């Protein structure tokens, strides 16, 4: 695909919560570096977001942002299906944003919004080539050794929908942050259909920008942390983080090696209510109940000694795992989902098969045993989880 004419890449992402705005920003950076103009297309509700305000203030010709109102959907017929509603929203966003522009490519940072509707609807972008990133495909997990709920009927249906969806005209490449999906597709996914007519399915390592840890003591002073060892819970703080089980376990460490709990990230109402009614921990927990800045994030991962990943009901990838790896911090991780799959060898830290207080505390004790951890057998897969590799993969997806 030629890029010397400065054709436009549309990056369509209606939701700027969590990691999605970062994916939109990084995708734009990848294609601007390749010589394209980029337009991030999003919901007007995101006009006050830091990314949107920065793009508007800089007003660079190579990077613009456009707001498109979503459709007003009824709840009758196919509109009752969320995949269909999102398909229609993306179709409208493309039709509006592509007016008076020569669009070379569309990028969808979170294609799971509408992916399973594609066998019935076709592409929302007409004949324009596009690249999608899937983050939630899990139908194959039971077949590749990932610990997840067994839903044979649902998974069988989604398998067939997936195999039909990747044959949608216009879809050039389906990128996935789950390396087991590419493994499954290479081994069994092509069986029974015409491989030549399908999009490529490639691994996109969930990125974390290059960063070096700061001096731990200085980071603790900036954050106002006290002495002793600290365990970090980071990100969107909900019940699915296993936070209640973690608090119960830490409360039982009285008289043993205490850990200070550091909870950094915006809490949902249920979690706030839990902490307001729970008995105080000793040492007292530290809460930063809001959006965490990049500088604070750097200090948190530098200051804390271990990162909590004992999530429950979460079977996808975790950017917090990547961050812990980058900063050389051990994790205590669930055995479930992709977190458990990445941590299965024990190189990144102990895995808990259940969230009992005894299991959790045994895992923490293991982290702090006075013996060196086993050396990795070779480069870990998480070595690829860099912003540079992310951009390179996105650019290669259109060749």
Protein Blocks (a to p, Z undefined) as FASTA:
>chain_A
ZZklopacddddfbfghjllmmmmmmmmmmmmnopacdddddfklmmpmklmmmmmnopa
kbccdddddddddfehjllpmklmmmmmmmmmmmmmmgopacfbdcdfblmlmmmmmmmn
opakljaccddddfkbcklmmmnopacdddfklmmmmmmmmmmmmmgghiabdcdfbfkl
mmmmmmmmmgopafklpccdddddddddddddddfklmmmmnopaedjddddedjddfkl
ommmmmmmmmmmgoiacdddddeddddfklmmmmmmpccdddddddddddddfklmmmmm
mmpmbdcfbbghiabdcfklmmmmmnopacdddfehjklmmmmnomnoccdfbfcfklmm
mmmmmmmpccdddddfbdcfklmmcfklmmmmmmmmmZZ
